Each structure stands twice: as C-alpha cells, then as structure tokens.
Amino acid sequence: MQDRNNRVRDMYSKFHEQYYAPQMKLITKKMGVDYSHFAKWRAGKLDLTDNTLNKVERFLEENLKG
C-alpha cells in the first residue's frame, strides 16, 4: 500500500506543477477528501486509505495532461 501512496504522491506532484500550484483546499474539495489528511499525506507524514487513494487517482487521471 505504501508503494501505491508513493506513486499517487508522484502523480499529484506532477499535477501540482503542471497546473502552476493550484490551491490544495480547492483541489481537495473537488476530490471529496479531507484537506488536513491530504496535506499530511502530501508531506509524506501519513498514508491514505485505498478508498481515498481511489478518489485522488480518479481526479488526477481525469485532469492530468499527457
């Protein structure tokens, strides 16, 4: 599960850079995930559950270019 968290973190970093660092509060609202957990996850302080990772992955796959 940690491998999946790391892979999705990398995907999010790519998204964040590609879209000029959008505000995480807006992004997490669109994803339907808790902002504080997401911020800790992004910093590598915790891992998300499979259900939450599914939401993040779905959002990223729909919004990442190339």
Secondary structure as GFF3:
##gff-version 3
##sequence-region A 1 66
A	DSSP	alpha_helix	2	18	.	.	.	ID=ss1
A	DSSP	alpha_helix	24	31	.	.	.	ID=ss2
A	DSSP	alpha_helix	35	42	.	.	.	ID=ss3
A	DSSP	alpha_helix	50	63	.	.	.	ID=ss4
###
